[in-house]
Amino acid sequence: MSKSSYALLNNSTDTLSVEIPIKEPPSSSSSQTSSTTNTTNEETLNNRYMQIAVAVVLYWFVSISMVFLNKYLLSSKDVKLDAPLFITWYQCVVTVGFCAILGNLNKRVAVFSTFPSFKIDLKIARDVLPLSIMFVAMIIFNNLTLKHLTVSFYMVGRSLTTVANVLFTYFMLGDRTSYRALGCCCLIIAGFFLGIDQENSLGTLSVFGVFCGVASSIFVALNAIYTTRCLPCVDKNVWRLCLYNNFNACILFLPLMAIFGELPIVFSYPKLFNISFIFPMTVAGFLGFSMGYVTGYQIKMTSPLTHNVSGTAKSYVQTLIAVVVYSETKTTLWWLSNLFVLGGSGLFAHVRAMEMKRNHNLNKTTDNNTNMSLPK
């Protein structure tokens, strides 16, 4: 979770403007006007609730679908392709492809008008390269975690992202974290180790998968920090950053696939050009591309804090679905470890949001006092 994600937004934009006569009794026309205004405001509020519901459902659907589809591609007996780097590389290629399509349609189709034109500037690509290295490491370890751990344990396996974020923001940016927020981190760490113990007792623990989960958490935190640093390189346009990140990733993955011996495996794969393989691969790439949009849309319709709460709830629902789909049996302590992680993550988001709101109000009061004390 990036530090900048905890700003509070005020979404209460609906106001009720109804004039109430004092001296004269209300006429039938003014009563009708008041009734019409109330009806309009109620309809506006209902539309707002509908938009929020659509945003949350869309985010949940895309995120959960992407996790299960990637799990299928990475470790399904139907696919049988031991080439996680190639699978991840292909999804980056698909993302660049969609950026190119939408970038060329932005002047022809109104709905894509805010999407930047497709253009690759090698100087910008070089400036974004440090972020792209973190991005590549992040998605590699993310998919390796999914490959070697169960979907139900995937959330706990990658739960140290918040802890890593706190550590790196302190050592790299010098930002301190309150004791209450650190207490939430301790709850997450307790849930992480309890989950490992219970997963091991069930006989489904992969030590390499846990290592990848920790590495993924580290690079997710680093990716958030480097994203903040590299955004000015693309005029703070998130979609342009997405384009350059994935463009660089497409190049960086090629030597990695050669070094780890995936190229012979891919070229000898009998289903390489089979529609039953290409279609889910392309859909997974599209879902990865769509995550950027649905995440931004949910934040726009709600707030960064609500987005974090929604993401936490989505992770728990994803865990429940995985347990049911794969017919898994879990212990009480295993479920408790999930609650520790979810509770710690949710409380951390809440604590940071309250702290930022308090600091914002304090700075606002200080500015007002300063303005009042200035000589006229």
KAURRA-V390898 format. One record per backbone hydrogen bond with DSSP energy under -0.5 kcal/mol. NH is the residue of the N-H (numbers start at 1). CO is the residue of the C=O. If there is no record, write none. Layout:
nh=NH co=CO
nh=NH co=CO
This chain:
nh=5 co=2
nh=6 co=3
nh=7 co=4
nh=11 co=9
nh=13 co=11
nh=17 co=15
nh=18 co=16
nh=21 co=19
nh=31 co=27
nh=32 co=28
nh=33 co=29
nh=34 co=30
nh=35 co=31
nh=36 co=32
nh=37 co=33
nh=38 co=34
nh=39 co=35
nh=40 co=36
nh=41 co=37
nh=42 co=38
nh=43 co=39
nh=44 co=40
nh=45 co=41
nh=46 co=42
nh=47 co=43
nh=48 co=44
nh=49 co=45
nh=50 co=46
nh=51 co=47
nh=52 co=48
nh=53 co=49
nh=54 co=50
nh=55 co=51
nh=56 co=52
nh=57 co=53
nh=58 co=54
nh=59 co=55
nh=60 co=56
nh=61 co=57
nh=62 co=58
nh=63 co=59
nh=64 co=60
nh=65 co=61
nh=66 co=62
nh=67 co=63
nh=68 co=64
nh=69 co=65
nh=70 co=66
nh=71 co=67
nh=72 co=68
nh=73 co=69
nh=74 co=70
nh=75 co=71
nh=76 co=72
nh=80 co=76
nh=82 co=80
nh=83 co=81
nh=87 co=83
nh=88 co=84
nh=89 co=85
nh=90 co=86
nh=91 co=87
nh=92 co=88
nh=93 co=89
nh=94 co=90
nh=95 co=91
nh=96 co=92
nh=97 co=93
nh=98 co=94
nh=99 co=95
nh=100 co=96
nh=101 co=97
nh=102 co=98
nh=103 co=99
nh=104 co=100
nh=105 co=101
nh=106 co=102
nh=108 co=105
nh=109 co=105
nh=112 co=109
nh=113 co=110
nh=115 co=112
nh=119 co=117
nh=121 co=119
nh=122 co=120
nh=125 co=121
nh=126 co=122
nh=127 co=123
nh=128 co=124
nh=129 co=125
nh=129 co=126
nh=131 co=128
nh=132 co=128
nh=133 co=129
nh=134 co=130
nh=135 co=131
nh=136 co=132
nh=137 co=133
nh=138 co=134
nh=139 co=135
nh=140 co=136
nh=141 co=137
nh=142 co=138
nh=143 co=139
nh=144 co=140
nh=145 co=141
nh=146 co=142
nh=147 co=143
nh=148 co=144
nh=149 co=145
nh=153 co=150
nh=154 co=150
nh=154 co=151
nh=155 co=151
nh=157 co=153
nh=158 co=154
nh=159 co=156
nh=161 co=158
nh=162 co=159
nh=164 co=160
nh=165 co=161
nh=166 co=162
nh=167 co=163
nh=168 co=164
nh=169 co=165
nh=170 co=166
nh=171 co=167
nh=172 co=168
nh=173 co=168
nh=174 co=170
nh=175 co=169
nh=182 co=178
nh=183 co=179
nh=184 co=180
nh=185 co=181
nh=186 co=182
nh=187 co=183
nh=188 co=184
nh=189 co=185
nh=190 co=186
nh=191 co=187
nh=192 co=188
nh=193 co=189
nh=194 co=190
nh=195 co=191
nh=196 co=192
nh=197 co=193
nh=198 co=194
nh=199 co=195
nh=200 co=196
nh=201 co=197
nh=202 co=198
nh=203 co=200
nh=204 co=199
nh=205 co=199
nh=207 co=205
nh=210 co=206
nh=211 co=207
nh=212 co=208
nh=213 co=209
nh=214 co=210
nh=215 co=211
nh=216 co=212
nh=217 co=213
nh=218 co=214
nh=219 co=215
nh=220 co=216
nh=221 co=217
nh=222 co=218
nh=223 co=219
nh=224 co=220
nh=225 co=221
nh=226 co=222
nh=227 co=223
nh=228 co=224
nh=229 co=225
nh=230 co=226
nh=231 co=227
nh=233 co=230
nh=234 co=230
nh=234 co=231
nh=235 co=232
nh=236 co=231
nh=237 co=234
nh=238 co=236
nh=241 co=237
nh=242 co=238
nh=243 co=239
nh=244 co=240
nh=245 co=241
nh=246 co=242
nh=247 co=243
nh=248 co=244
nh=249 co=245
nh=250 co=246
nh=251 co=247
nh=252 co=248
nh=253 co=249
nh=254 co=250
nh=254 co=251
nh=255 co=251
nh=256 co=252
nh=257 co=253
nh=258 co=254
nh=259 co=255
nh=260 co=256
nh=261 co=258
nh=262 co=257
nh=263 co=257
nh=265 co=261
nh=266 co=262
nh=267 co=263
nh=268 co=264
nh=269 co=266
nh=272 co=269
nh=274 co=271
nh=277 co=274
nh=278 co=274
nh=279 co=275
nh=281 co=277
nh=282 co=278
nh=283 co=279
nh=284 co=280
nh=285 co=281
nh=286 co=282
nh=287 co=283
nh=288 co=284
nh=289 co=285
nh=290 co=286
nh=291 co=287
nh=292 co=288
nh=292 co=289
nh=293 co=289
nh=294 co=290
nh=295 co=291
nh=296 co=292
nh=297 co=293
nh=298 co=294
nh=299 co=295
nh=300 co=296
nh=301 co=297
nh=302 co=298
nh=304 co=7
nh=307 co=303
nh=308 co=304
nh=309 co=305
nh=310 co=306
nh=311 co=307
nh=312 co=308
nh=313 co=309
nh=314 co=310
nh=315 co=311
nh=316 co=312
nh=317 co=313
nh=318 co=314
nh=319 co=315
nh=320 co=316
nh=321 co=317
nh=322 co=318
nh=323 co=319
nh=324 co=320
nh=325 co=321
nh=326 co=322
nh=327 co=324
nh=328 co=323
nh=335 co=331
nh=336 co=332
nh=337 co=333
nh=338 co=334
nh=339 co=335
nh=340 co=336
nh=341 co=337
nh=342 co=338
nh=343 co=339
nh=344 co=340
nh=345 co=341
nh=346 co=342
nh=347 co=343
nh=348 co=344
nh=349 co=345
nh=350 co=346
nh=351 co=347
nh=352 co=348
nh=353 co=349
nh=354 co=350
nh=355 co=351
nh=356 co=352
nh=357 co=353
nh=358 co=354
nh=359 co=355
nh=360 co=356
nh=361 co=357
nh=362 co=358
nh=363 co=359
nh=364 co=360
nh=365 co=361
nh=366 co=362
nh=367 co=363
nh=368 co=364
nh=369 co=365
nh=370 co=366
nh=371 co=367
nh=372 co=368
nh=373 co=369
nh=374 co=370
nh=374 co=371
